Amino acid sequence: MDLDRAGPGAAMLRTPRAAGVAGVAFSLLLGLVILLFKLSVPSDGAASGAWLTDPDRRRTLTTALTLVPFAGIAFLWFMGVVRDRIGDREDRFFATVFLGSGLLFVAMLFAGAAVNGAVVESYRGTAQNAVGGDLLVTERHIAQQLLNVYALRMAAVFVLSTTSIGYRTGVLPRWLGIFGLIVAATLLVSAASFPWVNLAFPLWTLVLSIHILRVAPHGATPRDRPN
């Protein structure tokens, strides 16, 4: 490949399609992680650590934890290119909230996964003596708070800020803006009470990613298009 013939915008031509693919990958990975968490970790706090004695549950949780870093990486790519699509029309206030909430979501997702990993490792390290102990129960509650309360609240803020930026700049259509507002409100109000509502965030990401792929099939950003 002749690098001298490649213009400065050559790499940017693939950006929106890469964003759409990254968003699809994130939505599928996060949806699978949430599903595996629900199947492996009981929602009943009274179950204590007895569920850890089931090797199938431990393997399922370990699989989910293995997928979390890849979901986080895909989300960071998705964030970067969504911002690139907005371009010079980006509002500093909403951009700050967009970046802050997205990064906090990834950080809390990783932290919650790490605590869940510590639960499994605690069981392995102490055999069955500590199963059902206060420390194990505390670790479970910390993980649930990180993932089901704080991380999803940041996800709601991310959806709201992205929807506000996209609608104000004309990047997103009206129907997608309304859908984003519904998802954000649902995550803010109902995430902790109805755990399966967590799937609303990867669903929104999937819909937005498909929209990006359809609107920019050849990789042209809004800045590349003629007015």
C-alpha positions in Angstrom: 0.0 0.0 0.0 1.3 3.4 -1.0 1.1 5.5 2.2 1.9 8.7 0.3 -1.3 8.4 -1.7 -3.5 8.1 1.3 -5.0 11.4 2.3 -5.3 12.6 5.9 -9.0 11.7 5.9 -8.6 8.1 4.6 -8.7 6.5 8.1 -11.8 8.6 9.1 -13.8 7.2 6.2 -14.3 3.9 8.1 -15.2 5.5 11.4 -19.0 5.5 11.4 -19.2 1.8 10.2 -16.6 0.9 12.8 -18.8 2.7 15.4 -21.9 0.8 14.3 -20.1 -2.6 14.5 -18.6 -1.7 17.9 -22.0 -0.7 19.2 -23.6 -4.0 17.9 -20.7 -6.0 19.5 -21.2 -4.1 22.8 -24.9 -4.6 22.9 -24.7 -8.3 22.2 -21.9 -8.8 24.7 -23.5 -6.8 27.4 -26.8 -8.5 26.8 -25.1 -11.9 27.1 -23.3 -10.8 30.3 -26.5 -9.7 31.9 -28.2 -12.9 31.0 -25.4 -15.0 32.3 -25.3 -13.0 35.6 -29.0 -13.7 36.1 -28.6 -17.4 35.4 -25.6 -17.8 37.7 -26.2 -15.4 40.7 -29.5 -15.7 42.5 -31.4 -12.5 43.1 -32.4 -13.7 46.6 -30.0 -12.3 49.1 -31.0 -15.0 51.5 -29.4 -17.6 49.3 -26.1 -16.6 50.8 -23.2 -18.4 49.2 -24.8 -21.8 48.7 -25.1 -21.2 45.0 -21.3 -21.3 44.7 -21.3 -25.0 45.4 -22.9 -25.5 42.0 -20.0 -25.8 39.4 -22.3 -25.0 36.5 -23.2 -21.6 38.2 -19.6 -20.9 38.8 -18.6 -21.7 35.2 -21.5 -19.5 33.9 -20.4 -16.6 36.1 -16.8 -17.0 35.1 -17.8 -16.9 31.4 -19.7 -13.7 32.0 -16.7 -12.1 33.8 -14.5 -13.1 30.9 -16.8 -11.2 28.4 -17.0 -8.0 30.5 -13.6 -6.5 29.4 -14.5 -7.0 25.7 -17.8 -5.4 26.2 -16.1 -2.4 27.8 -13.6 -2.1 25.0 -16.4 -2.2 22.4 -18.3 0.5 24.3 -15.3 2.8 24.4 -15.0 2.5 20.6 -18.7 3.1 20.3 -18.4 6.3 22.4 -15.5 7.7 20.4 -17.1 7.4 17.1 -20.6 8.6 18.1 -18.8 11.7 19.3 -17.0 11.9 15.9 -20.3 11.7 14.1 -21.5 14.8 16.0 -18.3 16.6 14.9 -18.0 20.4 15.4 -21.6 20.8 16.4 -20.9 19.2 19.7 -22.1 21.2 22.8 -19.5 21.4 25.5 -21.9 20.9 28.4 -23.6 17.8 26.9 -20.2 16.5 25.7 -18.8 16.7 29.2 -21.8 14.8 30.6 -21.6 12.3 27.7 -18.0 11.5 28.2 -18.2 11.5 32.0 -21.2 9.2 32.2 -19.8 6.8 29.6 -16.5 6.5 31.3 -18.1 6.1 34.8 -20.3 3.4 33.4 -17.3 1.4 32.1 -15.5 1.9 35.4 -18.4 0.7 37.5 -19.0 -2.2 35.1 -15.4 -3.3 35.6 -15.5 -2.8 39.3 -18.7 -4.8 39.7 -17.3 -7.6 37.6 -14.1 -7.5 39.7 -16.1 -7.9 42.9 -18.1 -10.8 41.4 -14.8 -12.3 40.5 -13.6 -11.9 44.0 -16.7 -13.8 45.2 -15.7 -16.8 43.1 -12.1 -16.6 44.1 -13.0 -16.4 47.8 -14.9 -19.6 47.5 -12.1 -21.3 45.7 -9.5 -20.1 48.2 -11.4 -21.2 51.3 -13.2 -24.2 50.1 -16.7 -24.4 51.6 -15.9 -23.0 55.0 -16.6 -19.4 54.1 -19.6 -20.0 51.9 -22.5 -18.1 53.4 -20.2 -16.0 55.6 -20.8 -12.3 56.2 -17.9 -11.3 53.9 -19.3 -13.2 51.0 -22.7 -11.7 51.4 -21.2 -8.2 51.6 -19.2 -8.8 48.4 -22.4 -9.8 46.6 -24.3 -6.7 47.8 -21.4 -4.5 46.7 -21.4 -6.1 43.2 -25.2 -5.7 42.9 -25.1 -2.1 43.9 -22.3 -1.3 41.5 -23.9 -3.1 38.6 -27.7 -2.6 39.1 -27.7 0.8 40.7 -24.7 3.0 40.0 -23.5 1.6 36.6 -27.1 1.6 35.2 -27.7 5.1 36.5 -24.7 6.3 34.6 -25.9 4.3 31.6 -29.2 6.3 31.8 -27.3 9.6 31.9 -25.2 8.5 28.9 -28.4 7.6 26.9 -30.0 10.9 27.9 -26.9 13.0 27.0 -26.4 11.2 23.7 -30.0 11.6 22.8 -30.0 15.3 23.7 -26.8 15.9 21.6 -28.0 13.8 18.7 -31.5 15.4 18.5 -30.2 19.0 18.9 -27.7 18.5 16.2 -30.0 16.7 13.9 -27.9 13.5 13.9 -30.7 11.4 15.4 -34.3 11.3 14.0 -37.2 12.2 16.2 -38.3 8.6 16.9 -34.9 7.6 18.0 -34.8 10.6 20.3 -38.1 9.6 21.9 -36.9 6.0 22.3 -33.7 7.3 24.0 -35.7 9.4 26.5 -37.9 6.4 27.3 -34.9 4.1 27.9 -33.2 6.7 30.0 -36.2 7.3 32.2 -36.7 3.5 32.6 -33.2 3.0 33.7 -33.2 5.9 36.1 -36.5 4.8 37.8 -36.8 1.0 37.5 -33.3 -0.4 37.1 -32.9 -1.4 40.7 -36.4 -2.7 41.2 -36.7 -4.7 38.0 -33.3 -6.2 37.1 -34.4 -7.4 33.6 -34.9 -3.8 32.7 -31.1 -3.7 32.5 -31.4 -5.1 29.0 -32.9 -1.8 27.8 -29.4 -0.3 27.6 -27.9 -2.8 25.2 -31.2 -2.7 23.2 -30.9 1.1 22.8 -27.2 0.7 21.8 -28.2 -1.9 19.2 -30.9 0.3 17.7 -28.6 3.3 17.6 -25.8 1.3 16.0 -28.1 -0.1 13.3 -29.2 3.4 12.6 -25.6 4.5 12.2 -24.9 1.7 9.8 -28.0 2.5 7.7 -27.5 6.3 7.6 -23.8 6.1 6.8 -23.4 2.9 4.7 -20.3 4.2 3.0 -18.6 5.6 6.1 -19.3 9.3 5.5 -19.6 11.4 8.6 -21.9 14.4 8.9 -18.9 16.7 8.3 -18.1 14.9 5.0 -21.6 15.5 3.6 -22.6 18.5 1.6 -25.2 20.8 3.1 
